[in-house]
Amino acid sequence: MSTVYDCGSPDGRSAGLARAASSLRGGGLVVLPTDTVYGIGADAFDPEAVRALLSAKGRGPDMPVPVLVGSWNTVDGLVLSVPRQARALIEAFWPGGLSLVLPQAPSLSWDLGETRGTVNLRMPLHPVALDLLREVGPMAVSSANTTGNPPATTAEQAREQLGEAVPVYLDGGPSGEAVASTIVDLTGDQPRILREGAVSREELAAELGVELPAE
């Protein structure tokens, strides 16, 4: 049976984080708050758990799962290289509502879906999410909703959609933004915006000093 933990109280937060970490290490799923919308997460290095995440959402591997990290330094172990533009955007907007698509490190043994050798990375600006990520390491995290429904902005909305498919719900209150992260593809010669969201095109262009065409 799934359990909701009130992370607004010290005891609830401590108990919830401990249960969430245990669930993730055992191949289970967790719903967690972020600074954009609520997410459903699994251990990024557990292919069966990632498949369970996709199944809970009712979606296939053709829409690969992004990865959340708890620190800037974690990125270096997950990607082939971190280009200058990526470093600039990380320093300017992480933690926050910006996702970066980069070539993944070829040595990684994970299965996030049909990524074509890339990984979508973000560091969220939410204390509960960061505490969990720093405890368990990189997590495969997608928006906490079933396919075709709007992303959840509260733990209650997430539970209404995902139900018993997720054993642990961390309730951090309403999400700070009812908008998804901006996604920037840095795998080519020029950065491209794949999805506009929490970080504006103007902010990105100002930081990089280049025009950013949309996908």
HUHU-V52692 format. One record per residue. N is the residue number from 1. RES is the residue in three letters. PHI is phi in whole degrees, -180 to 180 (none if undefined). D_LAST is the distance of its C-alpha to the last C-alpha in Angstrom with 2 decimals. Layout:
BEGIN
n:N res:RES phi:PHI d_last:D_LAST
n:N res:RES phi:PHI d_last:D_LAST
END
This chain:
BEGIN
n:1 res:MET phi:none d_last:41.71
n:2 res:SER phi:-75 d_last:38.81
n:3 res:THR phi:-131 d_last:39.70
n:4 res:VAL phi:-102 d_last:38.11
n:5 res:TYR phi:-111 d_last:38.89
n:6 res:ASP phi:-81 d_last:39.11
n:7 res:CYS phi:-82 d_last:37.62
n:8 res:GLY phi:-78 d_last:38.93
n:9 res:SER phi:-111 d_last:42.32
n:10 res:PRO phi:-57 d_last:43.16
n:11 res:ASP phi:-67 d_last:44.85
n:12 res:GLY phi:-64 d_last:42.12
n:13 res:ARG phi:-65 d_last:39.45
n:14 res:SER phi:-62 d_last:41.55
n:15 res:ALA phi:-66 d_last:42.38
n:16 res:GLY phi:-65 d_last:38.84
n:17 res:LEU phi:-65 d_last:37.36
n:18 res:ALA phi:-65 d_last:40.16
n:19 res:ARG phi:-68 d_last:39.67
n:20 res:ALA phi:-64 d_last:35.89
n:21 res:ALA phi:-61 d_last:36.35
n:22 res:SER phi:-63 d_last:38.99
n:23 res:SER phi:-63 d_last:36.89
n:24 res:LEU phi:-63 d_last:33.93
n:25 res:ARG phi:-67 d_last:36.35
n:26 res:GLY phi:-93 d_last:37.87
n:27 res:GLY phi:89 d_last:34.66
n:28 res:GLY phi:-90 d_last:34.22
n:29 res:LEU phi:-108 d_last:31.42
n:30 res:VAL phi:-140 d_last:31.22
n:31 res:VAL phi:-99 d_last:29.57
n:32 res:LEU phi:-135 d_last:29.04
n:33 res:PRO phi:-80 d_last:28.06
n:34 res:THR phi:-133 d_last:25.21
n:35 res:ASP phi:-80 d_last:24.25
n:36 res:THR phi:-106 d_last:21.41
n:37 res:VAL phi:-128 d_last:22.57
n:38 res:TYR phi:-68 d_last:25.09
n:39 res:GLY phi:-122 d_last:24.17
n:40 res:ILE phi:-107 d_last:25.87
n:41 res:GLY phi:-128 d_last:26.53
n:42 res:ALA phi:-143 d_last:28.24
n:43 res:ASP phi:-60 d_last:29.39
n:44 res:ALA phi:-62 d_last:26.42
n:45 res:PHE phi:-100 d_last:28.96
n:46 res:ASP phi:-113 d_last:30.56
n:47 res:PRO phi:-58 d_last:28.92
n:48 res:GLU phi:-66 d_last:31.18
n:49 res:ALA phi:-66 d_last:30.29
n:50 res:VAL phi:-66 d_last:26.54
n:51 res:ARG phi:-64 d_last:27.32
n:52 res:ALA phi:-65 d_last:29.42
n:53 res:LEU phi:-62 d_last:26.59
n:54 res:LEU phi:-62 d_last:24.36
n:55 res:SER phi:-65 d_last:27.46
n:56 res:ALA phi:-62 d_last:28.20
n:57 res:LYS phi:-83 d_last:24.82
n:58 res:GLY phi:75 d_last:25.24
n:59 res:ARG phi:-135 d_last:22.15
n:60 res:GLY phi:-101 d_last:21.89
n:61 res:PRO phi:-70 d_last:20.76
n:62 res:ASP phi:-69 d_last:17.67
n:63 res:MET phi:-117 d_last:16.08
n:64 res:PRO phi:-61 d_last:17.26
n:65 res:VAL phi:-92 d_last:18.82
n:66 res:PRO phi:-67 d_last:17.87
n:67 res:VAL phi:-123 d_last:20.80
n:68 res:LEU phi:-99 d_last:22.53
n:69 res:VAL phi:-125 d_last:24.88
n:70 res:GLY phi:-101 d_last:27.85
n:71 res:SER phi:-158 d_last:27.87
n:72 res:TRP phi:-60 d_last:26.06
n:73 res:ASN phi:-64 d_last:28.34
n:74 res:THR phi:-60 d_last:27.34
n:75 res:VAL phi:-58 d_last:24.02
n:76 res:ASP phi:-60 d_last:26.04
n:77 res:GLY phi:-86 d_last:27.49
n:78 res:LEU phi:-109 d_last:24.31
n:79 res:VAL phi:-122 d_last:22.15
n:80 res:LEU phi:-64 d_last:22.99
n:81 res:SER phi:-162 d_last:22.85
n:82 res:VAL phi:-111 d_last:21.60
n:83 res:PRO phi:-68 d_last:20.31
n:84 res:ARG phi:-56 d_last:21.39
n:85 res:GLN phi:-65 d_last:18.08
n:86 res:ALA phi:-65 d_last:18.05
n:87 res:ARG phi:-59 d_last:21.68
n:88 res:ALA phi:-64 d_last:21.08
n:89 res:LEU phi:-71 d_last:18.51
n:90 res:ILE phi:-62 d_last:20.83
n:91 res:GLU phi:-66 d_last:23.79
n:92 res:ALA phi:-82 d_last:22.26
n:93 res:PHE phi:-125 d_last:20.67
n:94 res:TRP phi:-105 d_last:22.37
n:95 res:PRO phi:-69 d_last:23.86
n:96 res:GLY phi:166 d_last:21.45
n:97 res:GLY phi:-89 d_last:18.28
n:98 res:LEU phi:-129 d_last:15.82
n:99 res:SER phi:-107 d_last:14.62
n:100 res:LEU phi:-118 d_last:14.02
n:101 res:VAL phi:-97 d_last:13.00
n:102 res:LEU phi:-135 d_last:15.64
n:103 res:PRO phi:-65 d_last:17.76
n:104 res:GLN phi:-77 d_last:20.53
n:105 res:ALA phi:-65 d_last:24.19
n:106 res:PRO phi:-66 d_last:25.54
n:107 res:SER phi:-81 d_last:28.76
n:108 res:LEU phi:-72 d_last:27.40
n:109 res:SER phi:-104 d_last:28.93
n:110 res:TRP phi:-136 d_last:26.59
n:111 res:ASP phi:-139 d_last:24.74
n:112 res:LEU phi:-98 d_last:21.73
n:113 res:GLY phi:115 d_last:20.49
n:114 res:GLU phi:-83 d_last:18.42
n:115 res:THR phi:-87 d_last:16.74
n:116 res:ARG phi:54 d_last:17.05
n:117 res:GLY phi:80 d_last:18.71
n:118 res:THR phi:-120 d_last:16.41
n:119 res:VAL phi:-142 d_last:17.11
n:120 res:ASN phi:-101 d_last:15.39
n:121 res:LEU phi:-115 d_last:17.97
n:122 res:ARG phi:-153 d_last:19.13
n:123 res:MET phi:-115 d_last:22.51
n:124 res:PRO phi:-78 d_last:23.37
n:125 res:LEU phi:-97 d_last:25.64
n:126 res:HIS phi:-148 d_last:28.26
n:127 res:PRO phi:-62 d_last:31.76
n:128 res:VAL phi:-68 d_last:32.31
n:129 res:ALA phi:-61 d_last:29.09
n:130 res:LEU phi:-66 d_last:29.86
n:131 res:ASP phi:-60 d_last:33.46
n:132 res:LEU phi:-68 d_last:32.53
n:133 res:LEU phi:-64 d_last:29.98
n:134 res:ARG phi:-73 d_last:32.60
n:135 res:GLU phi:-83 d_last:35.13
n:136 res:VAL phi:-110 d_last:33.36
n:137 res:GLY phi:92 d_last:30.59
n:138 res:PRO phi:-57 d_last:26.91
n:139 res:MET phi:-122 d_last:26.03
n:140 res:ALA phi:-78 d_last:23.50
n:141 res:VAL phi:-137 d_last:22.48
n:142 res:SER phi:-122 d_last:20.48
n:143 res:SER phi:-61 d_last:20.86
n:144 res:ALA phi:-83 d_last:24.45
n:145 res:ASN phi:-155 d_last:24.20
n:146 res:THR phi:-87 d_last:24.66
n:147 res:THR phi:-55 d_last:21.93
n:148 res:GLY phi:95 d_last:21.55
n:149 res:ASN phi:-107 d_last:23.23
n:150 res:PRO phi:-68 d_last:22.08
n:151 res:PRO phi:-60 d_last:21.94
n:152 res:ALA phi:-78 d_last:25.39
n:153 res:THR phi:-110 d_last:26.27
n:154 res:THR phi:-138 d_last:29.84
n:155 res:ALA phi:-64 d_last:31.61
n:156 res:GLU phi:-63 d_last:33.44
n:157 res:GLN phi:-62 d_last:30.36
n:158 res:ALA phi:-64 d_last:29.16
n:159 res:ARG phi:-69 d_last:32.62
n:160 res:GLU phi:-60 d_last:32.81
n:161 res:GLN phi:-90 d_last:29.85
n:162 res:LEU phi:-101 d_last:30.45
n:163 res:GLY phi:53 d_last:34.24
n:164 res:GLU phi:-78 d_last:36.31
n:165 res:ALA phi:-67 d_last:33.49
n:166 res:VAL phi:-119 d_last:33.17
n:167 res:PRO phi:-80 d_last:36.51
n:168 res:VAL phi:-129 d_last:35.66
n:169 res:TYR phi:-117 d_last:34.04
n:170 res:LEU phi:-98 d_last:33.91
n:171 res:ASP phi:-95 d_last:34.21
n:172 res:GLY phi:-106 d_last:33.10
n:173 res:GLY phi:83 d_last:33.20
n:174 res:PRO phi:-59 d_last:30.37
n:175 res:SER phi:-65 d_last:27.03
n:176 res:GLY phi:-67 d_last:26.40
n:177 res:GLU phi:-133 d_last:23.10
n:178 res:ALA phi:-93 d_last:22.24
n:179 res:VAL phi:-139 d_last:18.52
n:180 res:ALA phi:-76 d_last:16.39
n:181 res:SER phi:-72 d_last:15.19
n:182 res:THR phi:-78 d_last:12.08
n:183 res:ILE phi:-113 d_last:10.21
n:184 res:VAL phi:-118 d_last:9.50
n:185 res:ASP phi:-91 d_last:9.20
n:186 res:LEU phi:-114 d_last:12.24
n:187 res:THR phi:-89 d_last:13.10
n:188 res:GLY phi:-107 d_last:12.40
n:189 res:ASP phi:-70 d_last:14.10
n:190 res:GLN phi:-128 d_last:11.81
n:191 res:PRO phi:-65 d_last:10.17
n:192 res:ARG phi:-133 d_last:6.44
n:193 res:ILE phi:-85 d_last:5.92
n:194 res:LEU phi:-90 d_last:5.00
n:195 res:ARG phi:-152 d_last:7.61
n:196 res:GLU phi:-87 d_last:9.80
n:197 res:GLY phi:-157 d_last:13.41
n:198 res:ALA phi:-65 d_last:16.66
n:199 res:VAL phi:-103 d_last:15.76
n:200 res:SER phi:-78 d_last:14.59
n:201 res:ARG phi:-58 d_last:12.25
n:202 res:GLU phi:-65 d_last:15.66
n:203 res:GLU phi:-64 d_last:17.25
n:204 res:LEU phi:-66 d_last:14.81
n:205 res:ALA phi:-62 d_last:15.02
n:206 res:ALA phi:-65 d_last:18.75
n:207 res:GLU phi:-70 d_last:19.20
n:208 res:LEU phi:-89 d_last:17.47
n:209 res:GLY phi:73 d_last:18.64
n:210 res:VAL phi:-139 d_last:15.53
n:211 res:GLU phi:-76 d_last:12.88
n:212 res:LEU phi:-121 d_last:9.43
n:213 res:PRO phi:-71 d_last:6.67
n:214 res:ALA phi:-79 d_last:3.80
n:215 res:GLU phi:-67 d_last:0.00
END
